[in-house]
Amino acid sequence: MKKFKIAVIGGGPVGLYTSIILANKGHKITVFEKNTWPKDKVCGQGIMPSGVELLEEIGIDCSVHGHNFQGIKYIDHNNQLSGKLKTKAFGIRRINLSKALYKAASKLENISLTQNQRINNLEQLTDFDYIFACDGLHSTMQKLAMNKTSRKAPYRMGARLHCQIKPWSDNVEVYWNKGVEAYVTPVDSSLIEIAFLWYQDLFSIGPSPKEKLLDQFPILKNKTQNATFQNDFKAYGPFTHHSKKIQKNNIFFLGDAYKFLDGITGEGLSLGFKSSKLIADNLEKPLWFCKFKIILLYSNYQLWVYLALKLSRFPRLRGAIFSILKRYPLIFSNVLKINDLNLK
């Protein structure tokens, strides 16, 4: 098997995971991170079963770093809908996942980890056989490779905070109001993350954003009224761009650098891991079928995201769908399983 010299741009979870699986195949890897480790990120902090499985394959024990959850529960005022996942899933603080992946990557002699190293032009990367762009939603590599395209409006925004409280549920809970959602993920035995997503044209956070966002969800606000909130509220977005292609010349685009999709947990990570593994496993073969599988994975997930966003904008439609699915609970559980599709 031929060994390649490979650059990984971006040292987030997808970038570090990619560097590890490529290094395990004997390639020589250099990771360029523009900031420092460990890395934090504003996102949902759940990892779906397929993502957990891929992390375990490289020696990351999610049970050590996070908190198990069993399913997804949607809450629309007093209307609720829940479904179970096929196997174990975990909520993990992104900074803890970053530490675990960095530690694993540091143990491999054929990975060079460089921080405070920004890539400003493609000439810096001419010595590499392949480049894996894992540099996130606002990817510099998209611009440098002229692989950037605009999403259609209306645009979405996100924010997150952590709350010091014992998780009251073994589900990720999704609270809905018109144009805005709150995603509650248990991340350890005494901590939850609350991530918010909203449409810019339907909701404006203005001053005191944390309070205004919580005010949209009285049930959630009541559950957390006696808890201590950490001083880590951060907003993120708007989500305006994605890559035109998975591959441009010798550059592969992975994770949010390829395509950001709203998620019910941290599904973006699982999609990034799966895409990375498909490419790494087939690097010396014709890649058209591999790329087709990745497009299929994203298209499958994008379908469910599209439906969920429609429900976010139209409360009456949401209520009708809830009523139907509550009569047939297995349908929603099967939707969750299909949503977490894996194509090996």
Summary of the structure (lengths in Angstrom):
residues: 344
radius of gyration: 19.7
end to end distance: 20.1
largest distance: 59.2
contacts: 1144
relative contact order: 0.18
helix: 37%
strand: 27%
